[in-house]
Amino acid sequence: MAKIIVVTSGKGGVGKTTTSAAIGTGLALKGHKTVIVDFDIGLRNLDLIMGCERRVVFDFVNVINGEANLKQALIKDKRLENLFILPASQTRDKDALHKEGVERVLNELAEDFDFIICDSPAGIESGAMMALYFADEAVVVTNPEVSSVRDSDRILGMLASKSRRAEQGLPGIKEHLLLTRYNPERVIKGEMLSVDDVNDILAIKLLGVIPESQAVLNASNSGQPVILDTESDAGQAYLDTVSRLLGEDVPFRFLNVEKKGLFKRIFGG
Amino acid sequence: MSDQSLELKGSLFPLSVLFCQDLSVDTLRQQLQQKLAQAPGFFVQAPVVINVEQLEQAPDFAAIKQMFIELQLVLVGVCGASNELKKAAHAHGLASLQLSKNNKPTETAKPQAAPAAPATPQVITAENRLIEGNIRSGQQIYVKGADLIVRGTVGAGAEVIADGNIHIYGSLRGKAIAGAGGDASKKIYCYNMQPELISIAGNYWLSDNLQGPFWGKAVCIGLQDGQLALSELF
């Protein structure tokens, strides 16, 4: 049975799509058949981050409306055998999604895949609710600043009350905290909340900490999920995150300011 | 294709319902003028329905209509009318509306009533409510007539309200309102106090009033001589 994981946050621009792309790609790298579903109807981005924007023919809404079948809409990743993308529709809005349709598509996907990653839109309206409703696990993406933390708190409340698991009285959605854009230098200066601060407020299990990195922007611009950039700190942090998601015990990295060695001080880091 | 140029759709609109024992034109005019003077402008061209439940004889609808126009009110129709009254209303172009069950004049509505001071504190008979886990931003919990116990944190932007006491075995970052039914003897207990607002029986403090030695501490909050008072929990 496939595991449905929603990547959500409440707040926009914190790195949901980057994370969906990275985690989906990471799971596929580890040999799991994975599909990433873009729930951001009307503001399609996942295809850009995955570098498959020119291959979008049919989309999620087409499949829900029965205008295309799943095979036609799924885009196979060119880099990885096990990775597929179900793009959002750019010409519709969030109201195009409804529970019955989403459930039917997810059930169909579940027959074929090990993991279904749902890339949620920002906000707490119907689009975001659709993305989280059927989830088994949730990755709550949070930036280390107060408004993002509060929005995550709100989404955690929604996960606990508005999901299918909550409504049917099943065990709750497993919640994971992913801290992105973390900058230890700014934490020391007091300009950013620390991992401990965020953990204290949200009180859910920490899945990973992704350092603020130029590599993320470069990756987005070139349509390569940052996890494939194994040289970069962000890429490595996402690899650790995926391992933890699969139940491995991996120590946290990039939490402290890197001490610059003699060579770096002379030649620049 | 159906004809789109004309459509009739049912909708619900708020209407003011006028309750008055005496619908003789002069008395009504006087009372209405008094009422309107309390909130000038608020009722300008407001649609009004007259409750005629208590009436046996049809009032002078023509004169009342004319008076409403002069007072800048719009008389829409009547409600609670007997068959006879209905006919009279229809004859003057007024609608007769069905009376909803809960639309009765408020018993307590007296002119210049004292600000809703709870007279008798509610007797606590209901069962206390225990919440295992955190209350997240945007969530609101209300416990009617009993205590609320939270085994977790009340996040910023969350609200916990109880007619009884509130116990929080975690941090309080949101709002906590105890004694919501007016019982001044109720208290708030929390292990880490950093709230947005605390209130007991209508007396409240914002976080600005709470900055001080008790901020972030385990605290008990109660009322003393009508004033909120903080003390260490242990």
Interface residues (C-beta under 8 A of the other chain):
Chain A: I124 R150 D151 D153 R154 L156 G157 M158 A160 S161 I201 A203
Chain B: G133 N134 I135 R136 S137 G138 Q139 G152 T153 G155 A156 G157 A158 R173
